[in-house]
Amino acid sequence: MSIPAEFDEIRPYTPEELPQICEELIADPAFKAVVGAVVPNVPFEMLAMKMRHCKDNLEFQKTFFYDLLWDLVKKTAAGLTFDGSALTDKTKNYTFISNHRDIILDSAFLSILLIDNGMNTVEIAIGDNLLIYPWIKKLVRINKSFIVRRGLNLRQKLEASALMSRYMHFALTQKHENLWIAQRQGRAKDSDDRTQDSVLKMMAMGGEGDAIDRLKELNIVPLSISYEYDPCDYLKAKELQQKRDDAQFQKSQQDDLVNMQTGLYGYKGRIHFHTAACLNDELDALRERRLPKTELFTAISETIDRHIHGNYRFYPGNYVAYDLLTGEDRFISQYNHEEKARFEAYIAGQIAKIDLPQKDDAFLRRCILTMYANPLKNHLQAIQG
């Protein structure tokens, strides 16, 4: 397949490019050191030989990432489950748009779950701010990632958004790939998950027809990701206090690395992925309302949010956090004394990890409780609405 040259800087590598990129990775001492830390008992030469044998990106994913990720689930979680029953046609390609819990694992776990359900993996939208080292950029592009450019001025941002949108439409309709994109730029630090209209506006820049036609072409599927425990909850709470105390605070590259590492190796409890149905019928219904363009994207965002919020899965900690925050016993039937004590001890342990000179324990506790209560609050609104 001929891929337009305009996508060369942002698209995943093609199968024809893999041999050269794999050789560059094999020769990179930093990559070799990381691989040695992740799989210490496997000789690097054996892994290099396997890399050279991979004919395309999907084979690379299945050879290296599939077993590695399921092994990570065994070591850091109490199970990973998937409900994709709303996807009645598995032969179609979809754009999964989800709430964003983990920098790396949201899309990675989705891919292995799709493989187990007889579907293709996803091409992944990833911000270039996370591509801190050359080997990371090469590895993610082998792993079917396309690059979202950050830190641009307004004109550059519009050009980059239009290019990415054209690529997404090309990847789904011509390459027949599934796609994954987060509903917003960056993770919601308080787990109040809301789709940004700007994400949908970007997606509607490519394709043909009106905005509804262009979004329908992408076969959007809202995806809910539920973690029993978020390993990065204390890091998010720390950042919230830092931003409260200093309006100019910005995370560093080192902060991003710590978040990625903590998300990968921290304990997650039970994890559940749940898809809604493809949005196309609902998009047709919105077209009939003839909303002004400014209201249309907000209505689509709210529709996506209603599905994401409605399909969350909840654990005792969510109910405990809600009751502790509100001072009510509304969900006391959803947990016992032992589960409440365990969750409160967990919160205390996470707060103890936070190292700040003017540490505000009460604020940090409220932040973490809010992270676990907000999905439940949003779910209640979604099912009542």
Disulfide bonds with the S-S distance in Angstrom:
none
